[in-house]
């Protein structure tokens, strides 16, 4: 559907192309939008307008194009007053590529390169048009005017004034080959909408990667920190041996005290080194005399041993064998201190 400069009168004061108020114009735009909603890509909007309309910034066509600019596929500017040479076609293209202000209020946004086409008819010479196409797409064969914003391979094409021009005419024999050779390149890819569409998912993925990396580094740091703290802690086996060694020292002190009490000594038998003052061994080995609360038990034990003829040495030897060994055996290794083939001690009896 190609709309060619519709002659729609505007109401007085209706100068805002972004928000027109003329009922006829509003209804026309609504009808075009309903067509696009109903048919989707099956309908193509095209506009052919005179460059004087753009230069004088007037006419209802500007409000229509402004409202349908996102759905417009073909926009063609034509200058009937100029000779159709290379500079004229390039200038018509620049008017739509550069954008322009309207009534010093609403800036008319530029069109994408693929939306803009050039117009020709059977009365026009094809050679200047071919030069204009080369200038717009590759900045070659330009005369005095160069394409706005540089060359663009996304050239919209050529709009023909008559279908008869495609039958054995220069449009078919020469221009068609030139259009087919234009390299398709997406020079308008990095537009604001495209940048937003690409940047948002990229930012989300990047933030997710950063979050995972931070969590991983934090856990790695915690594991290393626990490893450094654990280096000051003795292993389980070493701690157990220390506990049992302390228990053995306590047992030695108790046996020494019991031996001294049974034999009537005033002091317990000391081992290689005296116990540290205030330690468990020192408390156990401290003599308490007749005021010791365990004294009646020791006297009763001595009386019973004398009655049955059980010697003190035999009792101490038996108690020594019942003590827990200082070394903790592993499950697959048997300790000689636990499984010993030594014969039990002999007990002497008195007559």
C-alpha positions in Angstrom: 0.0 0.0 0.0 1.7 3.2 -1.2 0.3 6.5 0.0 1.2 9.5 -2.2 1.0 12.8 -0.4 -2.7 12.7 0.7 -4.4 16.0 0.5 -5.9 16.2 4.0 -6.6 19.7 5.3 -5.5 20.3 8.8 -7.6 22.2 11.4 -6.3 25.6 12.5 -3.7 25.3 15.2 -3.0 21.6 14.5 0.7 21.9 14.1 2.0 19.1 16.4 2.8 16.1 14.1 3.3 13.9 17.1 -0.2 14.5 18.5 -2.5 15.6 15.7 -6.1 16.6 16.5 -7.7 16.9 13.1 -10.5 14.2 13.1 -10.0 13.1 9.5 -6.2 12.7 10.1 -6.7 10.9 13.4 -9.2 8.4 11.8 -6.9 7.8 8.9 -4.0 6.9 11.1 -6.2 4.7 13.2 -7.4 2.8 10.1 -3.8 2.2 8.9 -2.8 0.9 12.4 -5.8 -1.5 12.4 -4.7 -2.8 9.0 -1.2 -3.5 10.3 -2.6 -5.2 13.4 -4.9 -7.4 11.3 -2.5 -8.4 8.5 0.9 -8.0 10.2 3.8 -8.6 7.8 1.3 -9.3 5.1 0.8 -5.6 4.5 3.5 -3.1 3.5 3.1 0.7 4.0 4.9 3.0 1.5 4.9 6.7 1.2 5.9 8.9 -1.7 6.1 12.5 -1.0 7.5 15.6 -2.6 10.7 17.1 -1.1 9.0 20.5 -0.9 6.8 19.0 1.8 9.9 18.2 3.8 11.6 21.5 3.1 8.6 23.6 4.1 7.7 21.3 7.0 4.0 21.2 6.3 1.3 18.9 5.2 -0.7 16.1 6.8 1.6 13.5 5.2 4.2 14.3 7.9 1.9 13.5 10.7 0.9 10.2 9.0 4.5 9.1 8.4 5.4 10.1 11.9 2.7 7.9 13.4 3.4 4.9 11.1 7.2 5.3 10.8 8.0 2.1 12.7 5.7 0.1 10.3 6.7 1.9 7.1 8.8 -0.2 4.7 9.1 2.3 1.8 9.6 6.0 2.1 10.4 7.8 -1.1 11.1 11.5 -1.6 10.9 13.0 -5.1 11.9 16.5 -6.3 9.8 17.2 -9.4 11.5 20.6 -9.8 15.0 19.4 -10.2 16.7 17.5 -13.0 17.1 13.9 -11.9 20.9 13.8 -11.8 23.2 12.0 -9.3 23.2 14.9 -6.7 19.4 15.2 -6.8 18.9 11.5 -5.9 21.5 11.6 -3.1 20.0 14.8 -1.7 16.5 13.2 -1.6 18.1 10.3 0.3 19.8 12.6 2.8 16.6 14.4 3.7 15.2 11.2 5.1 18.4 9.8 6.6 19.3 12.9 8.6 16.0 13.9 10.1 14.7 17.4 10.4 12.7 19.7 12.8 9.0 20.3 12.2 7.6 23.7 13.2 10.5 24.1 15.5 8.8 21.8 18.0 8.9 18.1 17.2 12.1 16.7 15.7 11.3 14.3 12.9 13.5 11.2 13.5 15.6 9.9 10.7 14.6 6.7 8.9 16.7 3.6 8.6 18.6 3.1 5.5 16.6 0.1 4.4 13.4 2.1 4.6 14.5 4.7 2.0 14.1 4.1 -1.7 14.6 6.2 -4.8 12.0 6.9 -7.4 12.3 6.6 -11.2 10.1 6.3 -14.3 10.6 5.4 -17.9 11.4 9.0 -18.8 14.5 9.1 -16.5 18.0 8.3 -17.6 19.3 5.2 -15.7 22.9 6.3 -15.7 22.6 9.1 -13.1 20.5 6.8 -11.0 23.1 4.1 -11.1 25.8 6.6 -10.0 23.5 7.8 -7.1 23.1 4.2 -6.0 26.9 3.6 -6.0 27.4 6.9 -4.1 24.8 6.0 -1.4 26.1 2.4 -1.0 29.8 2.8 -1.4 30.7 6.5 -1.7 31.9 6.0 -5.2 30.9 8.0 -8.3 29.6 10.9 -6.2 29.5 14.4 -7.6 29.0 17.3 -5.2 26.8 15.7 -2.5 27.8 12.8 -0.4 25.4 10.5 1.6 24.5 11.6 5.1 26.2 9.4 7.8 28.4 7.6 5.3 27.7 4.8 2.9 25.2 2.1 3.7 24.8 -1.3 2.1 21.3 -1.6 3.4 19.9 0.3 0.5 16.1 0.2 0.2 15.9 -0.1 -3.5 14.1 1.7 -6.4 10.4 2.6 -6.7 9.2 2.3 -10.3 6.5 4.6 -11.6 5.1 2.0 -14.0 5.1 -1.8 -14.1 5.9 -1.7 -17.8 9.4 -0.5 -17.0 10.3 -4.0 -15.8 9.7 -5.6 -19.2 12.8 -5.5 -21.4 13.7 -2.0 -20.1 16.9 -0.7 -18.6 15.4 -1.2 -15.2 15.5 -5.0 -15.9 18.6 -5.2 -18.0 21.0 -2.9 -16.1 19.6 -1.7 -12.8 18.5 -5.1 -11.6 22.1 -6.5 -11.9 23.4 -3.5 -10.0 21.0 -4.0 -7.1 21.7 -7.7 -6.9 25.4 -6.9 -6.5 25.0 -4.6 -3.5 26.4 -6.3 -0.4 23.9 -6.7 2.3 25.4 -5.5 5.5 23.8 -4.6 8.8 25.3 -1.1 9.3 22.3 -0.1 11.4 22.6 -3.0 13.8 23.8 -0.9 16.7 20.7 1.2 17.2 19.5 2.2 20.6 16.8 -0.5 20.6 19.3 -3.1 19.5 21.8 -2.0 22.0 19.3 -2.3 24.8 18.1 -5.7 23.6 21.7 -7.0 23.6 23.0 -5.1 26.6 20.3 -6.2 29.1 20.8 -10.0 28.7 24.5 -9.6 28.6 24.5 -7.6 31.8 22.3 -10.2 33.5 24.7 -13.0 32.5 27.8 -11.0 33.5 26.3 -10.2 36.9 25.4 -13.9 37.4 29.0 -14.9 36.5 30.4 -12.3 39.0 28.1 -13.5 41.7 29.1 -17.1 41.2 32.8 -16.1 41.2 32.4 -14.1 44.4 30.6 -17.0 46.2 33.3 -19.5 45.0 36.2 -17.2 46.1 34.5 -16.7 49.5 34.1 -20.4 50.1 37.7 -21.0 49.0 38.9 -18.4 51.4 36.9 -19.9 54.2 38.3 -23.4 53.5 41.8 -22.0 53.5 41.2 -20.1 56.7 39.9 -23.2 58.4 43.0 -25.1 57.2 45.3 -22.5 58.8 43.4 -22.6 62.0 43.4 -26.4 62.0 47.2 -26.4 61.7 47.4 -25.3 65.4 45.2 -28.1 66.5 46.6 -31.5 67.3 45.2 -34.4 65.3 42.7 -36.8 66.9 45.3 -39.5 67.6 47.8 -37.1 69.2 45.1 -35.7 71.5 44.0 -39.1 72.5 47.6 -40.1 73.3 48.1 -37.0 75.4 44.9 -37.7 77.3 45.9 -41.3 78.0 49.4 -40.3 78.9 48.0 -37.9 81.5 45.7 -40.7 82.7 48.8 -42.9 83.1 50.6 -40.3 85.2 47.5 -40.0 87.4 47.4 -43.8 87.7 51.1 -43.9 88.6 50.5 -41.4 91.4 47.6 -43.3 92.8 49.5 -46.6 92.8 52.5 -44.9 94.4 50.2 -43.5 97.2 48.5 -46.9 97.7 51.9 -48.6 97.8 53.1 -46.2 100.5 49.9 -46.5 102.5 49.9 -50.4 102.4 53.6 -50.6 103.3 53.3 -48.0 106.0 55.5 -45.4 104.4 54.8 -41.7 105.2 55.4 -40.6 101.6 54.4 -42.2 98.3 57.0 -43.7 96.0 58.2 -41.0 93.6 59.0 -41.7 89.9 61.6 -40.0 87.8 60.5 -36.4 88.5 58.3 -34.9 91.3 54.8 -33.7 90.2 54.2 -30.1 89.4 52.6 -28.2 92.4 48.9 -27.8 92.0 48.6 -30.6 89.4 46.4 -33.7 89.7 49.4 -35.9 90.5 50.5 -33.6 93.3 47.0 -33.6 94.8 46.9 -37.4 94.7 50.4 -37.9 96.0 50.1 -35.5 98.9 50.2 -37.4 102.2 47.4 -36.8 104.6 48.2 -39.1 107.6 45.5 -40.4 109.9 43.1 -37.5 109.0 42.9 -38.9 105.4 39.2 -40.0 104.9 40.6 -43.1 103.0 42.6 -44.2 106.0 39.9 -46.6 107.4 39.5 -48.3 104.0 43.3 -48.8 103.8 43.3 -50.3 107.3 40.5 -52.7 106.4 42.3 -53.7 103.2 45.4 -54.4 105.1 43.5 -56.5 107.6 41.8 -58.6 104.9 45.0 -59.1 103.0 46.7 -60.4 106.1 43.8 -62.8 106.8 44.0 -64.4 103.4 47.7 -64.2 103.1 47.7 -61.8 100.0 51.0 -59.8 99.7 51.1 -56.1 98.9 53.5 -56.7 95.9 51.1 -59.1 94.3 48.2 -56.6 94.6 50.2 -53.8 93.1 51.3 -56.0 90.2 47.7 -57.0 89.5 46.6 -53.3 89.6 49.4 -52.4 87.2 48.3 -54.9 84.6 44.7 -53.6 84.8 45.8 -50.0 83.8 44.9 -48.7 80.3 48.0 -48.8 78.0 49.5 -45.5 77.0 49.4 -46.3 73.3 46.0 -46.6 71.6 46.1 -49.6 69.2 44.7 -49.3 65.7 41.9 -51.6 64.7 44.2 -53.7 62.5 47.1 -53.8 64.8 47.1 -55.7 68.1 49.1 -54.3 71.0 51.2 -56.5 73.2 50.1 -54.6 76.2 46.5 -55.7 75.6 47.1 -59.2 74.4 50.1 -60.4 76.3 51.3 -64.0 76.6 53.1 -63.3 79.9 51.9 -65.5 82.7 49.9 -64.0 85.5 51.7 -63.0 88.7 52.1 -65.6 91.4 50.6 -64.8 94.8 52.4 -65.9 97.9 50.4 -67.0 100.9 51.4 -67.0 104.6 50.9 -69.9 106.9 
